[in-house]
Amino acid sequence: MPDKDQDFARVVAAHRNAILRYGIRRLDDRSAAEDLVAETFIVVWRRFDELPKRDEELFWFYGIAGRVLANLLRTQQRSMRLESRLAFERELGQELPRYSLEDVEALMDALGSLSPDEREIIQLAYWEKLSYREMGVALDCSEKAAGIRLSRARRELRERLNQTTALATPTLLLREEG
């Protein structure tokens, strides 16, 4: 069906780079990130009839990419803690002036100790900079549920940080707006 092919080509062209960046930040391996993109768009093709309206497409793709990523990580048995740490350091591009390397490591250790769901919602909020509504689309839940999940994940991260370090709560990561 030519229309479906054209529509699919449009969404791939529009969102491929965002999904690739999503994968690179989480996998720290461009080849693995490319595999994530390919697998994500295979699922998108299969579920193309469920494609949401244009302003929600990317967030829907983030949700699919998240589920594909979870499957890839299980099969490859990668260490999520190391991946998150490397992605965070690359995202910053430079050392934070207020925090030492030990503080950043403590934060990454605490983030790595969260459940995969808690870690994912924090990453969607702060790495992908999604709003509550956008996170809801990505996680297939309501905007309110996304806000509640993020609040609980922040609280858990704060508790983990307080247990392991005297680091002042990093406002960079734990701001309350969405």
N, C-alpha and C positions, 0 to 999 in steps of 0.2 A: 504494500500500500504506500504510494509515493508520499502522501501527506504525513504519515507516521515517520517515514524516513527523514523527511525534511525537518519535522518538528524535533526528532531525536538529534539530528545534526545541529540544530539551533541550541538545544540545551547543553549538548556536549561542548560546543564552542563557547557558550556563555559561562559554564561553571567548571570546566575541566581544571583550570589553574587554581581555583579555590580549593577543590578537592585534593589536588596535588600538594598544595601548601599544607592542608590539613594532615595528609599522610606524612609528609616530610617532618613536620613538627613532632609527630608521634613515633615515627619509626627511625628517624635519623639515617635513612638509607634511601637514596633516590630510586634505586631499582625496586625496592620493596614498596615504596610510595607509588611508583608507576603501576605496579601490580594491584595495589589497592584501588587506584583510579579505574583500571580496567575492570576489576571485579565489581566495583560500585556501579559502573555504567552497564554491565551485564545485567545486574539486578534491576537497574532503572529500566532497561529495555524490556525485561520480563514484566515489570509492573507499570509500564508506561500508561496504561489506561487509568492508573490511580494518580497520575501526575497532578499535583495541586496547582492552584493559580500561580501565575508567573512570579508574583512578589513573595511567594513561599517556596518556590522550587529549590533554591539553594539550601534552605534549612531542612527540607525533606531529604535532600542528598546527603547532608551532614548526618542525619539519622541513619540512612542506609550505610554510609561509609563507616559509621561507628559500629554497626553490627558486623559489617565485613571485616573491619579491623579486629574486633574481638575474635572472630573465627581465625583470622590469619595468625594472631598472637597465640591462640591455643595450639594451632598446628605447628608453629615454628618454635614454641616454648621460649619466647624472648623474655628478657627481664624488663618489665614495665618501669621499674624504678630507674634503671639506667637510661632508658629511652626518654622518660620525662625529664630527667636531669639534663641530658644533652640538648633536648629540644628547648628547654627553658633558657639555658645558657646561650644558645644560638639566637633565640628570639630577642633576648636582651641586647646582644651584639657588643655589649661592654659591661664591665663590672658596675654594679650599683654603687653610687657614692656613699650611701648611708649604711650599707650592709657589707660585712666582710664575706669572704669566700665561705667561711665556716657557717655564717648565717644562711647563705644561699643553700649550702649543702643540707643544713638542718631543715630548711623549708622543703627542699626536694625530697628528703627522707620522709618527712611528715606527709607530703603529697603522695609519695609512693606507698605509704602504709594505709591509705584510704581504700575503700572498696572501689572496684572498677566504676560503678555507677556514680559514686561521689567524685572520683577523680575526673570522670568525663564531664559532669556538669560544671565543675570548676574550670576545666579546660575550655569548654564551649563559652563560658561567660568571659574569661579573661584572655584566652589565646585567640579565640575566634571573635570575641567582642559581640556576642549575640545578646539581644534583649530577652526578657522573659518570654514574650510571645514567640520569638524565633527559636528559643530553646525548646519551647513546648512543641513546636512543629518538628524539630529534630528528634525529640524524645517521645513523640507521639503521646503527648499529654497536654493538659490545659496550661494556659499562661500562669494561672494561680498555682497549679501543681509544680510547675517549673520553678517558680519563686520559692515555694516551700522547700523543694528538694535542694535548691542552691543554698538557702539559709541553713538547712541542716548540715549540708556538706561543709560550709564555712565554719559552723560551730564545731564540727568534728575535727576539722583541720586546726582550728585554734587550740582545741584540747590536746591534740597530738603535739603541737608546737610547745605548749605550756609544760607538757610532761618531759620533753627532751631538751629544752633550752631556755635560756633567759632572754631570748630574742623578743624584742617588742613586736607586737603583732604587725606584720607588714601591711600597711594600708594599700600598697600597690596591688596586692592579691586579694585582700579581704574587704574591699569597699562594699558598702551595702546597697548601692544603687544598681539597677538592672537595666 
